[in-house]
Amino acid sequence: MQNVTKESVKHKVVVRAQFCKGCGLCIEYCPRKVLRYSNQLNSSGYYYAEPSEETECSGCMACVLVCPDCVIEVYDE
């Protein structure tokens, strides 16, 4: 059996953009700076959070824990 650690698993961050209010807590608390503000507005008029393609998610779930609207999910790939 192969030894799988959290660091060896890739993670994907999904933000439900239409429900994000752009508070920025997830962006501020992400230790790897995976999230950023989008350049587009959602239907409510907010610049929502979106994953950056430059940095890999560690799966720490900090963004999920601090999001007041529960619009972020982290998945193992």
C-alpha positions in Angstrom: 0.0 0.0 0.0 1.3 3.4 -1.0 1.8 6.0 1.8 -0.2 9.0 0.8 0.3 12.3 2.7 -1.7 15.4 2.6 1.1 17.2 0.7 1.2 14.5 -2.0 -2.5 14.9 -2.9 -3.5 17.7 -5.2 -6.4 19.9 -4.2 -8.9 22.0 -6.1 -10.6 25.1 -4.7 -14.2 25.8 -6.0 -15.9 29.1 -5.3 -19.5 29.5 -6.0 -19.0 33.0 -7.6 -22.6 34.0 -7.8 -23.0 33.8 -4.0 -19.6 35.3 -3.0 -19.9 38.8 -1.5 -16.2 39.6 -2.0 -15.3 40.1 1.7 -11.8 38.8 1.1 -11.4 36.8 4.3 -10.5 33.7 2.3 -7.9 35.7 0.3 -6.4 37.1 3.5 -6.2 33.8 5.4 -4.9 31.5 2.6 -1.3 30.7 3.7 -0.3 29.9 0.1 -2.2 32.8 -1.5 -4.2 30.5 -3.8 -7.2 32.9 -3.9 -7.5 36.3 -5.5 -10.2 38.8 -6.4 -11.7 38.3 -9.9 -11.6 41.0 -12.5 -15.3 40.5 -13.1 -18.4 41.2 -11.1 -20.9 38.6 -10.2 -24.7 39.2 -10.6 -24.8 40.9 -7.2 -22.1 43.4 -8.2 -19.2 42.0 -6.2 -15.7 41.1 -7.2 -15.7 37.5 -6.1 -12.8 35.3 -5.0 -11.4 32.9 -7.5 -8.5 30.4 -7.4 -5.2 31.6 -8.8 -3.6 29.2 -11.3 -0.1 30.2 -10.1 -0.1 28.5 -6.7 -1.1 25.0 -5.6 -3.6 24.5 -2.9 -2.4 22.6 0.2 -5.8 21.5 1.3 -5.6 23.3 4.6 -9.3 24.4 4.4 -8.6 27.8 5.9 -10.7 29.4 3.2 -13.6 27.1 3.9 -13.5 27.8 7.6 -13.4 31.6 7.4 -16.0 32.0 4.6 -19.1 33.6 6.2 -21.3 32.6 3.3 -20.1 29.0 2.9 -19.4 29.4 -0.8 -16.0 27.7 -1.0 -15.3 24.0 -1.3 -12.0 22.1 -1.5 -11.7 18.8 -3.3 -9.0 16.2 -3.6 -8.0 15.6 -7.2 
